[in-house]
Amino acid sequence: MNKILSVFLMGIFGLISFNVTAEENNMVDKKVLVAYFSATGTTAGVADKLATVTGGDLYEIKPEQPYTMADLNWQDPQSRSSVEMNDRSSRPAIASKVEDMSKYNVIFVGFPIWWYREPSIIDTFMESYDFAGKTVVPFATSGSSGIGESGKNMQSLAPNAKVFEGKRFSASVSEEELKTWADEWL
Ligand SMILES: Cc1cc2nc3c(=O)[nH]c(=O)nc-3n(C[C@H](O)[C@H](O)[C@H](O)COP(=O)(O)O)c2cc1C
């Protein structure tokens, strides 16, 4: 009887210590991806710093057809960016894929604000992967606008993900500020 009890207790202790180990591992094992789209280099600079402070892998969301200066002219209603941003179903093609999205737990997604929200190519990105169980944190640069409804829009395109509101940063944001901000998800 004593033997049965001690085997039972050992089992319980084994389970408890396994759980603690699993939790600890979870904390150190978070694998981070910093994915970004940048038409003129500003968001790329912030993404670089974010990858440095998080130790994350860096992936550029490159359009299959690069944006020319004429494409980016927001004062021209016929420019490519104006036409895409006026059509919520627009999904500009991306040139490459993340090699193995399944290995990442936290994905920071960076972009310039276009017309107060995420560019359509970010919508393409959100629909291209299975984000089930993953945390997605948007970040942006802009002339002055905030990140607006970008996070909500991205959540609706990837319902299985947990998408946060995210934040807009200035081009000159410091690594320290980025680290403090990113730590919430690491
Ligand atoms: C088509 C287009 C639309 C833009 N719309 C906005 C906007 O609504 N609000 C804003 O503050 N800046 C806007 N901008 C400015 C960009 O968000 C800003 O220059 C950004 O930092 C550029 O990032 P990038 O160099 O990574 O492409 C827009 C720029 C473009 C090309």
The ligand as a Gaussian input file, in Angstrom:
#p B3LYP/6-31G(d) Opt

LIG

0 1
 C        0.692000      56.445000     -50.516000
 C        1.143000      57.050000     -49.220000
 C        0.201000      57.380000     -48.264000
 C        0.608000      57.919000     -47.030000
 N       -0.343000      58.205000     -46.076000
 C        0.046000      58.736000     -44.894000
 C       -0.904000      59.028000     -43.859000
 O       -2.108000      58.781000     -44.003000
 N       -0.465000      59.610000     -42.706000
 C        0.872000      59.897000     -42.505000
 O        1.218000      60.431000     -41.452000
 N        1.801000      59.601000     -43.450000
 C        1.429000      59.031000     -44.619000
 N        2.383000      58.709000     -45.563000
 C        3.814000      58.898000     -45.235000
 C        4.480000      57.589000     -44.829000
 O        3.717000      56.888000     -43.859000
 C        5.866000      57.836000     -44.201000
 O        6.651000      58.605000     -45.070000
 C        6.559000      56.532000     -43.844000
 O        7.485000      56.755000     -42.796000
 C        7.294000      55.908000     -45.022000
 O        7.830000      54.666000     -44.624000
 P        8.761000      53.783000     -45.575000
 O        9.962000      54.636000     -45.913000
 O        9.121000      52.612000     -44.762000
 O        7.975000      53.448000     -46.803000
 C        1.991000      58.150000     -46.784000
 C        2.936000      57.822000     -47.774000
 C        2.517000      57.262000     -48.968000
 C        3.545000      56.882000     -50.007000

